[in-house]
């Protein structure tokens, strides 16, 4: 090998400088973040789309009685996509799995864009949900024999319960139907209100990330739950006050009666509704939004983490489907105020569960957390 060849090869053998490495890390993180960005767009899309599709005129498809399915079916696709995502990770790795999940994302939104009927809309939502599940990278299956060990079944029960309580708070129903809720609350610019809700969620999630390692997981979960108790209770009170007393009328008649109230009363109650939802989103983003996912990554032993996490996330998606699908039915049966007071009751239960069952993992190693569950 000549000296000239050695000079050409030598730079290739040197490690990249810190600036180059930093750029690569930034680009890799940015590319990976596009998955959750698409994830959030797919989940939130139904909020502005449902009111518009309910008002659309032929030949554009109308949702009519399928609005709840349009909001909820994405969760069914995500449940299936979660299992598929785990299978892909095992065989293709995370990088290729993230690349492959763009196929159902693009295909699903293309079908929604070109939809000629309701079934194309639902099919497109199902595909985008499938992509959301793949992006979650859920591992499939669980070896039930391992559940006899307290170091496994205790965190498993806690992980499942965290996912159940997260969805029973009503967060997905509120986010899917945010614009509809603001319209029913007689807020003048419901589209702007939905944007405000999104901004609040981002800001308070950032706050949670900054203070989580100082305040601790349990404190933020409990504080978050208390805020959601008061906000859902206040939102239920809005609907009760707007109804003006007990009535056997339908949900549609109830909304009509709200519009007949004096303007000053309607404006005041509308701001109660907007404030309640914004407070709920802020409370959720501080604790019950990010922390269950963080705890899920901290409490499971390494040899079962992938499988246990997969079951927990699958539970989350199935509960999200159930809550979102039945939200409209609950609004009819329990009335709007009863539905949100029920969510408030679930939030109370989540606070009690946090204080009695969830361990503090701040600053602890996996060995210390496992020892806690095993009573050592």
C-alpha positions, 0 to 999 in steps of 0.5 A, a space after each residue: 500500500 502506497 503512502 498516498 493510499 494510506 492518507 486516503 484511508 486514514 480519515 475513514 478510520 478516524 471517529 467523527 468529530 463531536 460536531 458531526 456526531 452531534 448533527 447525526 444524533 440530532 437528525 436521528 432523533 428528529 427522524 424518530 420524532 416524526 413517528 410520534 408526530 404522525 401518531 399524534 396527528 392521526 389521533 387528533 385528526 378526528 377532532 376537527 374532522 367529525 364536525 366538518 364531515 357531519 355537515 358535508 353535503 353530497 357527493 362528499 361522504 357524511 358521517 351521520 351515525 358513524 361519528 363514534 366509529 370514526 373516532 374510535 376505530 383508530 384504536 382497534 387498528 392500533 391494537 393490531 398494529 401494536 402486536 404487529 410492531 412487536 413482531 417487526 421489531 424482533 425480526 426487522 429491528 427498530 429502524 426498519 420497523 419505523 420506516 415500514 410504519 410510514 406505509 399504512 400512514 400514507 396509505 390511510 390518509 390517502 384513502 381518507 383524502 380520496 374517500 367517496 363513502 363512509 367505509 373508505 373513511 373508516 378504512 383509512 382511519 383503521 390503517 392510520 391506527 395500524 401505523 400508530 400501533 406499529 410506531 408504539 413498537 409493542 412486543 407480542 405475547 406473555 408467558 403466564 407461568 412467570 406471573 407467579 413471581 411477585 417481582 413480575 405480577 405486581 408490576 404487571 398489575 400496576 402497569 395494566 391498572 395505570 393504562 386502564 385508569 389513564 383511559 378511564 379519565 376520558 382523555 381520548 374522548 376529550 381529545 377526539 371530540 374536542 372541537 365538538 365539545 367546544 361547539 356544544 359549549 357554544 364557544 365561538 371559534 371551536 377550531 381555535 379552541 382545539 389548537 389552544 388545547 394542543 398547545 396546553 398539552 405540549 407546554 405542560 408535558 414539557 413542564 412534567 419532563 423538567 420537574 419529574 426527576 425532582 418531584 417524583 412520579 407518585 406526587 405528579 400522578 396524585 397531583 394530576 389526578 386531583 386536577 382532573 377530578 376538579 376539572 371533569 367535575 366542573 365540566 359536568 357542572 357546566 352541562 348541569 347548569 346549562 341544562 337548567 334542571 332535570 329533564 328527560 329530553 334527548 341529548 340533542 334537545 338538551 343542546 338546543 335548550 342551551 342555545 335558548 338561554 340568555 346570551 350573558 349566561 351562555 357566555 359565562 357557562 361557555 368559559 366555564 366549559 373552556 376553562 374546565 377542558 383546558 385545566 383537564 388537559 394541563 392536569 393530564 399532561 403533567 402526570 397521567 399523560 407521560 408518567 404511566 408510560 415512563 413507569 412501564 419502562 422502569 418497573 419491569 425486569 429486563 427478561 419480561 420487559 418487552 412482553 409485559 410492556 406489549 400487553 400493557 400497551 395493548 390494554 391501553 389501546 383497547 381501553 381507548 377504543 372502548 372509551 372513545 366508541 361508547 363516549 357518545 352512548 354515555 352522553 345519551 344515557 347518563 347525560 353529558 353532566 353524568 358522563 363527566 362526573 363518572 370520569 371524575 369518579 374514575 379520577 378519584 379512584 386513580 388518585 387512591 390507586 396511586 397513593 396506595 399501590 404505585 411505588 416511587 421509582 425516582 432515583 432507584 435502580 431496577 434491582 431496587 425496584 424489583 426488591 421492593 416488589 419482592 419484599 426484600 
